[in-house]
Amino acid sequence: MEGNSDAGASGELGHGEVALLEAELGAPERVLLSTLTEFYIEARYPGDRAKLSTRCDGDFARTILDDTREMVVWLESQLKSS
């Protein structure tokens, strides 16, 4: 990455870049990230899997996948412009 980046040699985002991206997030993006985090935590630390599985029907899964794809495109565009 170019510019005044604090990313390491691995290409990971630095704290400054993360803070800038977080500042650009609206409410829908924050809700999506919160939902994704909930599933990540559950996958890593199984506990209440039944509750999540009742919530995650086909329509819900498609919506989350589509929204996640849109967020990835947005994040990539933000990284390219920085």
DSSP file (Angstrom, degrees, kcal/mol; ACC not computed):
  #  RESIDUE AA STRUCTURE BP1 BP2  ACC     N-H-->O    O-->H-N    N-H-->O    O-->H-N    TCO  KAPPA ALPHA  PHI   PSI    X-CA   Y-CA   Z-CA
    1    1 A M              0   0    0      0, 0.0     2,-0.1     0, 0.0     4,-0.1   0.000 360.0 360.0 360.0 148.2    0.0    0.0    0.0
    2    2 A E        +     0   0    0     78,-0.1     2,-0.1     2,-0.1     0, 0.0  -0.430 360.0  34.4-100.3 175.0    1.1    3.5   -0.7
    3    3 A G  S    S-     0   0    0      1,-0.2     2,-1.5    -2,-0.1    79,-0.0  -0.383 111.4 -22.1  86.5-158.8    1.0    6.7    1.1
    4    4 A N  S    S+     0   0    0     78,-0.3     2,-0.2    -2,-0.1    -1,-0.2  -0.427  85.7 155.5 -90.3  59.3    1.1    7.5    4.8
    5    5 A S        -     0   0    0     -2,-1.5    -2,-0.1    -4,-0.1     8,-0.0  -0.600  41.6-159.8 -92.9 146.0    0.1    4.0    5.9
    6    6 A D        +     0   0    0     -2,-0.2     9,-0.2     8,-0.0     2,-0.1   0.073  50.7 131.5-107.4  23.7    0.9    2.3    9.1
    7    7 A A        -     0   0    0      7,-0.2     6,-0.2     1,-0.1    -2,-0.1  -0.473  55.9-121.7 -72.2 145.6    0.3   -1.2    7.7
    8    8 A G    >   -     0   0    0      4,-0.6     3,-2.0    -2,-0.1    -1,-0.1  -0.140  34.3 -88.1 -78.6 180.0    3.0   -3.7    8.4
    9    9 A A  T 3  S+     0   0    0      1,-0.3    -1,-0.1     2,-0.1    -2,-0.1   0.734 124.1  66.7 -62.2 -23.0    5.0   -5.7    5.8
   10   10 A S  T 3  S-     0   0    0      1,-0.1    -1,-0.3     2,-0.0     3,-0.1   0.601 113.6-115.4 -75.1 -10.0    2.2   -8.3    5.8
   11   11 A G    <   +     0   0    0     -3,-2.0    -2,-0.1     1,-0.3     3,-0.1   0.496  65.9 146.7  87.3   4.0   -0.2   -5.8    4.2
   12   12 A E        -     0   0    0      1,-0.1    -4,-0.6    -6,-0.1    -1,-0.3  -0.375  56.3 -96.9 -71.4 153.7   -2.5   -5.8    7.3
   13   13 A L        -     0   0    0     -6,-0.2     2,-0.1    -3,-0.1    -1,-0.1  -0.449  35.5-135.7 -70.5 141.9   -4.3   -2.6    8.2
   14   14 A G     >  -     0   0    0     -2,-0.1     4,-2.3    -3,-0.1     5,-0.2  -0.428  30.2 -98.0 -88.0 171.8   -2.7   -0.5   10.8
   15   15 A H  H  > S+     0   0    0     -9,-0.2     4,-2.4     1,-0.2     5,-0.2   0.869 122.6  53.4 -59.9 -38.8   -4.7    1.2   13.6
   16   16 A G  H  > S+     0   0    0      1,-0.2     4,-1.9     2,-0.2    -1,-0.2   0.905 110.1  46.8 -64.5 -41.2   -4.9    4.5   11.8
   17   17 A E  H  > S+     0   0    0      2,-0.2     4,-2.3     1,-0.2    -2,-0.2   0.894 111.6  50.9 -68.0 -39.6   -6.4    2.9    8.7
   18   18 A V  H  X S+     0   0    0     -4,-2.3     4,-2.7     1,-0.2    -2,-0.2   0.924 109.5  51.1 -62.7 -44.0   -8.9    0.9   10.7
   19   19 A A  H  X S+     0   0    0     -4,-2.4     4,-1.8     1,-0.2    -1,-0.2   0.894 109.7  50.0 -61.9 -40.3  -10.0    4.0   12.5
   20   20 A L  H  X S+     0   0    0     -4,-1.9     4,-0.9     2,-0.2    -1,-0.2   0.916 112.4  46.9 -64.6 -42.9  -10.5    5.8    9.2
   21   21 A L  H >X S+     0   0    0     -4,-2.3     3,-0.7     1,-0.2     4,-0.6   0.909 110.0  53.1 -65.2 -41.4  -12.6    3.0    7.8
   22   22 A E  H >< S+     0   0    0     -4,-2.7     3,-1.0     1,-0.2    -1,-0.2   0.871 104.0  57.0 -60.8 -36.3  -14.6    2.7   11.0
   23   23 A A  H 3< S+     0   0    0     -4,-1.8    -1,-0.2     1,-0.2    -2,-0.2   0.778 104.8  52.7 -66.0 -25.7  -15.4    6.5   10.7
   24   24 A E  H << S+     0   0    0     -4,-0.9    -1,-0.2    -3,-0.7    -2,-0.2   0.593  86.3 106.9 -84.7 -12.3  -16.9    5.9    7.2
   25   25 A L    <<  -     0   0    0     -3,-1.0     2,-0.1    -4,-0.6    -3,-0.0  -0.465  55.1-154.9 -74.8 136.0  -19.2    3.1    8.3
   26   26 A G     >  -     0   0    0     -2,-0.2     4,-2.1     1,-0.0     5,-0.2  -0.385  38.3 -87.1 -94.3-179.1  -22.9    3.8    8.6
   27   27 A A  H  > S+     0   0    0      1,-0.2     4,-2.3     2,-0.2     5,-0.2   0.898 125.3  52.8 -59.2 -44.3  -25.5    2.1   10.7
   28   28 A P  H  > S+     0   0    0      0, 0.0     4,-2.3     0, 0.0    -1,-0.2   0.902 110.4  48.3 -61.5 -38.2  -26.2   -0.7    8.2
   29   29 A E  H  > S+     0   0    0      2,-0.2     4,-2.5     1,-0.2    -2,-0.2   0.896 110.9  50.4 -68.1 -38.9  -22.5   -1.6    7.9
   30   30 A R  H  X S+     0   0    0     -4,-2.1     4,-2.2     2,-0.2    -1,-0.2   0.888 110.1  50.3 -65.5 -38.5  -22.1   -1.6   11.7
   31   31 A V  H  X S+     0   0    0     -4,-2.3     4,-2.5     2,-0.2    -2,-0.2   0.925 110.8  49.8 -64.6 -44.3  -25.1   -4.0   12.0
   32   32 A L  H  X S+     0   0    0     -4,-2.3     4,-2.8     1,-0.2     5,-0.2   0.941 111.8  47.3 -59.7 -47.8  -23.7   -6.3    9.4
   33   33 A L  H  X S+     0   0    0     -4,-2.5     4,-2.3     1,-0.2    -1,-0.2   0.877 111.3  51.7 -63.2 -36.9  -20.3   -6.4   11.1
   34   34 A S  H  X S+     0   0    0     -4,-2.2     4,-2.0     2,-0.2    -1,-0.2   0.917 111.3  47.4 -63.7 -43.3  -22.0   -7.0   14.4
   35   35 A T  H  X S+     0   0    0     -4,-2.5     4,-1.8     2,-0.2    -2,-0.2   0.928 112.3  49.0 -64.0 -45.5  -24.0   -9.9   12.9
   36   36 A L  H  X S+     0   0    0     -4,-2.8     4,-2.4     1,-0.2    -1,-0.2   0.894 109.8  52.5 -61.5 -39.2  -20.9  -11.4   11.3
   37   37 A T  H  X S+     0   0    0     -4,-2.3     4,-2.8     1,-0.2     5,-0.2   0.894 104.8  55.9 -63.5 -39.6  -19.0  -11.1   14.5
   38   38 A E  H  X S+     0   0    0     -4,-2.0     4,-2.0     1,-0.2    -1,-0.2   0.915 111.1  43.6 -59.0 -43.5  -21.7  -13.0   16.3
   39   39 A F  H  X S+     0   0    0     -4,-1.8     4,-2.4     2,-0.2    -1,-0.2   0.868 112.2  53.4 -71.5 -35.6  -21.4  -15.9   13.9
   40   40 A Y  H  X S+     0   0    0     -4,-2.4     4,-2.1     2,-0.2     5,-0.2   0.941 110.5  46.3 -62.6 -47.2  -17.6  -15.8   14.1
   41   41 A I  H  X S+     0   0    0     -4,-2.8     4,-3.1     1,-0.2    -2,-0.2   0.916 113.1  49.8 -62.2 -42.7  -17.6  -16.0   17.8
   42   42 A E  H  < S+     0   0    0     -4,-2.0    -1,-0.2    -5,-0.2    -2,-0.2   0.886 110.7  49.6 -65.4 -38.0  -20.1  -18.8   17.8
   43   43 A A  H  < S+     0   0    0     -4,-2.4    -1,-0.2     1,-0.2    -2,-0.2   0.874 118.1  40.0 -67.1 -35.7  -18.1  -20.8   15.2
   44   44 A R  H  < S+     0   0    0     -4,-2.1    -2,-0.2     1,-0.3    -1,-0.2   0.840 129.5  28.0 -82.9 -34.2  -15.0  -20.4   17.3
   45   45 A Y  S  < S-     0   0    0     -4,-3.1    -1,-0.3    -5,-0.2    -2,-0.1  -0.688  84.8-155.1-128.2  77.2  -16.6  -20.9   20.7
   46   46 A P        +     0   0    0      0, 0.0    -3,-0.1     0, 0.0    -4,-0.1  -0.232  44.0 119.8 -58.5 137.2  -19.6  -23.1   20.2
   47   47 A G  S    S+     0   0    0     -5,-0.1     3,-0.2     0, 0.0     2,-0.1   0.235  75.3  26.7-157.6 -61.1  -22.2  -22.7   22.8
   48   48 A D    >>  +     0   0    0      1,-0.2     4,-1.3     2,-0.1     3,-0.6  -0.389  68.2 145.5-115.6  53.2  -25.6  -21.6   21.7
   49   49 A R  H 3>  +     0   0    0      1,-0.2     4,-2.6     2,-0.2     5,-0.2   0.826  65.8  62.4 -61.4 -34.9  -25.6  -23.0   18.2
   50   50 A A  H 3> S+     0   0    0      1,-0.2     4,-1.7    -3,-0.2    -1,-0.2   0.895 101.0  52.4 -60.8 -40.8  -29.3  -23.8   18.2
   51   51 A K  H <> S+     0   0    0     -3,-0.6     4,-1.1     1,-0.2    -1,-0.2   0.920 113.0  43.9 -62.3 -44.4  -30.3  -20.2   18.6
   52   52 A L  H  X S+     0   0    0     -4,-1.3     4,-1.6     1,-0.2     3,-0.2   0.885 109.9  55.6 -68.5 -38.4  -28.1  -19.1   15.7
   53   53 A S  H  < S+     0   0    0     -4,-2.6    -1,-0.2     1,-0.2    -2,-0.2   0.829 104.8  52.6 -68.1 -30.3  -29.3  -21.9   13.4
   54   54 A T  H  < S+     0   0    0     -4,-1.7    -1,-0.2     1,-0.2    -2,-0.2   0.826 112.4  46.5 -71.8 -29.4  -32.9  -21.0   13.9
   55   55 A R  H  < S+     0   0    0     -4,-1.1     2,-1.3    -3,-0.2    -2,-0.2   0.761 100.1  73.0 -77.8 -27.0  -32.1  -17.4   12.9
   56   56 A C     <  +     0   0    0     -4,-1.6    -1,-0.2    -5,-0.1     2,-0.1  -0.577  61.7 152.9 -98.9  73.2  -30.0  -18.4    9.9
   57   57 A D     >  -     0   0    0     -2,-1.3     4,-2.6    -3,-0.2     5,-0.2  -0.284  63.0 -86.5 -85.9-177.4  -32.5  -19.7    7.3
   58   58 A G  H  > S+     0   0    0      1,-0.2     4,-2.4     2,-0.2     5,-0.2   0.894 127.6  48.6 -59.3 -43.8  -31.8  -19.5    3.5
   59   59 A D  H  > S+     0   0    0      2,-0.2     4,-2.4     1,-0.2    -1,-0.2   0.918 112.6  48.2 -64.1 -43.3  -33.1  -16.0    3.1
   60   60 A F  H  > S+     0   0    0      1,-0.2     4,-2.6     2,-0.2     5,-0.2   0.929 112.2  49.2 -61.7 -45.6  -31.1  -14.7    6.0
   61   61 A A  H  X S+     0   0    0     -4,-2.6     4,-2.4     1,-0.2    -2,-0.2   0.902 111.4  49.1 -62.7 -41.8  -27.9  -16.4    4.8
   62   62 A R  H  X S+     0   0    0     -4,-2.4     4,-2.8    -5,-0.2     5,-0.2   0.914 111.8  49.2 -64.1 -42.3  -28.3  -15.0    1.2
   63   63 A T  H  X S+     0   0    0     -4,-2.4     4,-2.8     2,-0.2     5,-0.2   0.936 112.5  46.7 -62.5 -47.1  -28.9  -11.5    2.6
   64   64 A I  H  X S+     0   0    0     -4,-2.6     4,-2.4     2,-0.2    -1,-0.2   0.912 113.7  49.0 -62.2 -42.1  -25.8  -11.7    4.8
   65   65 A L  H  X S+     0   0    0     -4,-2.4     4,-2.4    -5,-0.2    -2,-0.2   0.933 113.4  46.0 -63.7 -46.2  -23.7  -13.1    2.0
   66   66 A D  H  X S+     0   0    0     -4,-2.8     4,-2.1     1,-0.2    -2,-0.2   0.927 114.4  47.6 -62.6 -44.8  -24.8  -10.4   -0.4
   67   67 A D  H  X S+     0   0    0     -4,-2.8     4,-2.1    -5,-0.2    -1,-0.2   0.881 111.3  51.5 -63.4 -38.1  -24.3   -7.6    2.1
   68   68 A T  H  X S+     0   0    0     -4,-2.4     4,-2.4    -5,-0.2    -1,-0.2   0.906 107.9  51.7 -66.3 -41.5  -20.9   -9.0    2.9
   69   69 A R  H  X S+     0   0    0     -4,-2.4     4,-2.1     1,-0.2    -2,-0.2   0.918 110.0  49.8 -60.4 -42.7  -19.9   -9.0   -0.7
   70   70 A E  H  X S+     0   0    0     -4,-2.1     4,-2.3     1,-0.2    -1,-0.2   0.901 110.3  50.3 -62.2 -40.5  -20.9   -5.4   -1.0
   71   71 A M  H  X S+     0   0    0     -4,-2.1     4,-3.1     2,-0.2    -1,-0.2   0.892 107.8  52.9 -66.4 -38.4  -18.9   -4.5    2.1
   72   72 A V  H  X S+     0   0    0     -4,-2.4     4,-2.7     2,-0.2    -1,-0.2   0.921 109.5  48.9 -62.5 -43.4  -15.8   -6.3    0.7
   73   73 A V  H  X S+     0   0    0     -4,-2.1     4,-2.1     2,-0.2    -1,-0.2   0.925 113.3  47.5 -61.0 -44.3  -16.1   -4.2   -2.6
   74   74 A W  H  X S+     0   0    0     -4,-2.3     4,-2.2     2,-0.2    -2,-0.2   0.934 112.0  49.3 -62.5 -46.4  -16.5   -1.0   -0.6
   75   75 A L  H  X S+     0   0    0     -4,-3.1     4,-2.3     1,-0.2    -2,-0.2   0.914 110.4  50.8 -60.4 -42.9  -13.5   -1.9    1.7
   76   76 A E  H  X S+     0   0    0     -4,-2.7     4,-2.2     1,-0.2    -1,-0.2   0.898 109.7  50.3 -61.6 -39.6  -11.3   -2.7   -1.3
   77   77 A S  H  X S+     0   0    0     -4,-2.1     4,-1.6     1,-0.2    -1,-0.2   0.883 110.1  50.8 -66.4 -36.6  -12.3    0.7   -2.9
   78   78 A Q  H  X S+     0   0    0     -4,-2.2     4,-0.6     1,-0.2    -2,-0.2   0.897 110.7  48.7 -65.7 -40.3  -11.4    2.5    0.3
   79   79 A L  H >< S+     0   0    0     -4,-2.3     3,-0.6     1,-0.2    -2,-0.2   0.882 109.9  51.4 -68.1 -37.8   -8.0    0.7    0.5
   80   80 A K  H 3< S+     0   0    0     -4,-2.2    -1,-0.2     1,-0.2    -2,-0.2   0.836 110.4  49.2 -67.7 -32.1   -7.2    1.6   -3.2
   81   81 A S  H 3<        0   0    0     -4,-1.6    -1,-0.2     1,-0.2    -2,-0.2   0.552 360.0 360.0 -86.5  -5.7   -8.0    5.2   -2.6
   82   82 A S    <<        0   0    0     -3,-0.6   -78,-0.3    -4,-0.6    -1,-0.2   0.477 360.0 360.0 -90.9 360.0   -5.9    5.6    0.5
